[in-house]
Amino acid sequence: MDFLKRAKEIEDEIIHNRRELHKIPELELNLPKTVQYVCAQLHEMDIKHRLLVNGNAIVAEVGGKNSGKCIAIRADMDALPILEETGLPFASTHSGKMHACGHDGHTAMALGAAKLLKEKENELKGYVKFFFQPGEEIPGGAKPMIDEGCMENPKVDAVVGLHEGAVFGNFPTGTIAYKKGAMMASMDRFKITVKGRGGHGARPTDFIDPIATISEINMGIQKIISREIDPTTAALISVCQIHGGTSQNIIPETVWEEGTVRTLDEKTRDFVEKRLTEISQNIARAYNAEAEVLYERFYPVVVNDFAFTEFAKNIAIDLFGEEKVLELPVPTMGGEDIAFFLQKAPGTYFGLNNLKKDKTGVAHPHHSSKFDVEENTFYLGTALLAAVAYRFLSEEEV
């Protein structure tokens, strides 16, 4: 099959699915309407499927008539708590919720790939699984799917997925981005609560000021990056919210803040967690205050397998031409929970560059209330996912 030609032939169907999904954005691990829609499409294609994660994740299967390997195509389905302001005729019908990261397109492209592979099912030398996943934005749906057995029976030998938009950088529309090794950072959350002793702002010597203390902590933890980690090693700490106080003349009892830590390897991740905790607690102690640190690890580093990525990159070149396939010069510090699947089986994560400009010529980024993508690129993603899966099952070695 000419997967690119066939994907182009079903382009209208892929776009229709994206628009229908765009209308019904749902959050986290609660996607009843989205799951119902995707299951209806799978049923129409006579593709067997089952539900996981309390009915909010779908595992579909094509092939299996000829024994062989198994590859999984992963697509996330959840949206964001954002009020849409695109003005699109198919804009969100769920107020305060929006597909502002492109997961509607990911799901539509995977459904297109399912259709193409179903048409070639008798030729498939093994299984293709489709992971339609909830909760990528938060709290993470990949790990619960793995815990419930999605990588087994049959055992998944490889995983492939893609992210649309411009999450990896501003590249020409319709190009494919790839990277071997670390591609996206780990994603961790920290919360620091400083407890002092509150009182009147005019008498600071009688009290312990948690605001001044947490300010010193923030200066200290930034030096982890600038003075304790090799400058050639990528890592960041961002304090993203801080709360405390009720009035202009009252020193509060407590102040708390939250932020994120991003790294590209586990050793650095361990080090930052250790030092962030030590510095916070010791600075607080120096000012006669107390600091409680909650550190939560969400997603590990997205690591693309070198051999599989080379294999998949060459298929992309075969489909689109060498000039359309771009190697990323550096990883992004954004996080993605496809990392959990890639820990269990070798695979790769592509970027499909298709961020759309609005009528004024402005391209609004991911997580913007005006985010949109070029729909005329969807067939490229469908063709790539289908071709990689088909070729992986057909070849003895990768």
N, C-alpha and C positions, 0 to 999 in steps of 0.2 A: 504493500500500500504506500502511496505517496501521502504521507501524513500531513504535510504542509498543504497540499492541494485539497485533501479531504477536510481538514480543519477549516480552510477558507470556505468550503461549501456549506458548512454548518455554522458559519459566523453569526448569522442572525439569531440562531437558537442560543448560542453562548451569550450574546448581548442581552437577549430577552431574559435569560435566567439571571444574569447579573442585575438587571433592572428590577425584576420581581423581588430578588433578595435585598436589594438596596432599600426597598420600601418598608421592610420589616426588620430593622436592626434590633438585635437583642444582646444582652450583656452577660459576660462571665460564663457561668455554668448553667444558665437557664435559657435555653434556646428552643422552646416548643414549636413556634411557628416556622422557624428556619429548618429545624429537623423534619417537620412535616412536609415542607416544600421539597427538600432534597430527597427524602424517601419517596415522594410521589414521582420524581423524575427517574429515580433508580427503578422503581416498580414498572414504570412505563417502558424502560429499556430492558426489562426482564433480568435485572442484575440483583443477585441475592445479597442481602445485607442484614446486619443485626445492630442493636443499640447497646451502648455502654454508658457509663457515667450517669446513671439515673435517667436514661433516655435522652441525653443531650449530646452524645457522640455517636457517630455512625462508622461502622467498618463494612465496606462493600468488597465483593470479590468477583473477579473475572478470570476465566481460564480454569486450569486444574484438570483439564481432560487429558493432557499429556504431563506426566510427572516431570518435575524439574525444580528450578529455583523459584524464589518468591521475592518480588519487589513491591514496596509500598510507595504510593503517591500520597503526599500529605497536603491537605488544604484546611486552613483555619476558617471558622464561620462567625466568630463573635464580632461585636461592634464596640463603640465607645459612648460614654455618657456625655454627648455633645449635642447641642441644639443646631441642627443643620441650617445653613444659610447659603446653599448653592443656587437655589431657585430652579433646580432641575424639575422637569415634569414628573419624574419618578422619585422625587425626594422622599425622605423618611415620613412614614405615617405614624411613627411612635415618637411623640414629643420628647425632646431631651435625649434622644438616642440617634446615633448616626454611624454609618459605615464610613468612617473618616480615615481608615488605614488600608482599605482595599481588599478586605477579606471577602466581600461579596464577589469581587472579581476572581479571587483565588478559587472559591467554591465553584463558580461558573466555569472556569477553565478546567478544573478537575472533572466536572460533570461532562464537559466536552471530550476530555481524554477517555473517560469511561465509555462514552458512546463509540469512539473510534476503536478502542480495544475490544469492546464487545463485538463489533463487526468482524474482528479478526480472531475471535475467541478460539476457533478450531485450529488455528495455527500456533497459538501461544504454547510455548514449551515450559509451562509452569503457571504460577499464579501471579496476578496483580491484585494487591489490596489497595483500597482507597480509605485513607483516614480523614474523615470529616470531623474536625476537632473543635471543641468549644474552648473558651477561656484563655486564649493566647495572650490577650492583653493583661489579664489578671483573673484569677489566681494561678492559671496554668492548667491546661487540659491534657497535655501530652502525658505527663507522669501518671495521672489517674487511668488513662487509657492503657498505658503499659502495665500498670498494676492489675488491670482487669484482663490482661492476656492478649492484647491486640497484636503483639509481636510474635505470637506463637500460633501453632495449629492452622496453617503451616508456619514454620519459623521464617521470619522476614530476613532476607539476605542482604538487602540494600534498601535505601530510602532516598527519595528525591522530592523536592518541593521548589517553589519559587515565591518571590515577593515582588508585587508590582509597585509602580510609583517611582520614587526617587530616594528610597531609603538608603541606598548605597552611594549616592552622589548624583549630580546633575549631568547625565549622559544623554546622547541623542535618542530621541523617541524611536522605539522599535528595536533597540539594541539589547543584547543579553550580557549580563555581567556575571563573572564567576571569580572564585578565589580558592586556591588550595590552602589547606590548613585553617588556622583561626580566622574566622570571617566576621563574627559578631561577639560582643563581650558578654561576660557573665553579668547577671543583674541581681543585685542585693539591695535590701532596704535596711536602714538603721533608724532607731528612734532613741534620742537622748533626752532624759528627763532630769533636770537639775532641781534639787530641793534645797532652799535656803531657809530664811526666817523673815517673814514679811512684816511690814509696818509702814510708818509715815515716811514719805519721800524726803521730808525736810530733816530727818534724823537718821541718816544712813549708818552712822557709827553704832547705832543700837541694834542693827539688824544684819542679816547676811543676804546680799543682793544676788539672786539667781540670774538676773539679766546680765549683769557685768560678768558673772562667772561663765555663762554659756557663750558669751562673746569671746572670752579668752580661750575657751575650748575650741571654738571654730577657727581661731587663728592657729591653734596647735595642731588640729587634725589636718589642715591644709599643708602643713609642713611634712606630713607623711609622704605626700606626693612629691613635693619640691626638694626634700632633703633626706629622705630615707629610702627612696626607691631609685634604682638606676634610671637616669633620664632617657635612656633608650627603651625602657620598658613602659608600655602603655597602661595607664591606670588613672582613674579620676574619682574624686569625692565631691558630690554636690549636695549642699544643704538646700532643700527645696521648700520648706515651710518652717516657721517658727512662731510659737504662740506663748503669750504670758501677759498678765496684767489686766487691770480693769479700769484704771483711772490714771490721770496725769500725776497724782501725788501719793500713790500707794505702791510701795515695793511689794510685789507678789510673793507668795510662798513658794511657788514652783513655776518653772518655764520648761517647755518641751519643744523639740524640733524633730523633723524627719528629713531624710535624704536618701541618696542612692550612691552605691559604690559600683564601679565598673572596672573589670580587669580582663586580661586576655590569657591568663594561665592560673592554675589552681594554687601554685606556690605563692604568687603575688596576692591572690585572693585571701589565703590564710593569713599572710603577713598583715594586710590592711585591717582585717577583722581584729586581729590581736592588738595591734597598735592603736586603733581607734578606741577600743575599750580601755586600754591602759592609760592613754593620754586623757581621755574624758574623766575617768575616775580620779586620776592623780591631780589634775588641775583643779577639779572641784574640791578635793581634799585640801589643797594648798590654800583655798579661800574659805575653808571651814564649812563648805557645802557638801552635798552628796550628789553623785551622778549615777543614774541607773541607765545601762545601755542594753537595748534590745536589738540584736542583729539577726536578720532573717535572710537566708539564702533562697532566692527564687529560681533563677535559670542559670545553668552552667554556660560555658563558652560554646558557641557554635563552631564546631571543627569539621571541616569538609575533608573527607578522605582523599589523599593525593591521587591514588590510582583511579578511583571511581570518578573523581572530578575531571581528570584527563580524558577518561572514556566519554563522559557526558559532554564535555566541552567539544570534543571532536564531532559528536553527533550534532551539536548546535551549529558548528561550522558547516557540516554537510547540508543542513537544512537551510541556513540563512546566508552563508558566505562568511569568510574570515573577517571581513570589515565590520560585520554586525555583532561580533562576539568579542567582548572586552574583558581583559583581566584587571581586577581591582588592584590598585597600587597599595592600598592599606586597608586594614579591617575598619569596621564602624564600631563605635562604642554603644550602639543600640543593642538591645537584647532580644532573644527569640527562643521560645521553648521547643522549637524543633530540635534544639540541642539535645533534649532527652532521647529522642528517637535516634539521633546520630551517635549517641553513646552506646546504643544497643546494636547498631548495624552500620557498616560503612555507607556513605552516601554523599550527597551534595545538595546545596541550596543555591539556586540561581536568583539573580535579579532581572526582572523585566522592566526596562526603563520606559515609562509611559505617562509621566505626570502631565496633566493638562492645564493649559493656560485659560483663564477666564476671558470675558469679552474685552477687558481692559489690558490684556496681555500679561497678567500676573499669574504665576503658577503657585498655588497655595500648597504648603507642605502637608505631610502626614499629620494627623491629629488636629488639623484646622477645620473650622466649621464650614469652610469653602473648598475643601479638598475634592479633587476630581481627577479622573484618569482618561486617557484616550482609549475608547472602546475598540477602535479598529486595530488594536494590537493584541486583543485577546486570543485570536486564533493562533498567534505565534506561540503563546504559552501552552495552549492545548496541544499543538503539534509537537512541541519539545517534550512535554511530559509523556505523551503517548509513545513517541519514537524512542526515548531513553528506556522506557519500560520494555517495549517490544524487543529492542536490540539486546538489552541485558539478559532477557530470557533466552534469546537465540544464540548467544555466544558462550562458549564454554568457559572462557576466562576473561576477566576485565583487567 
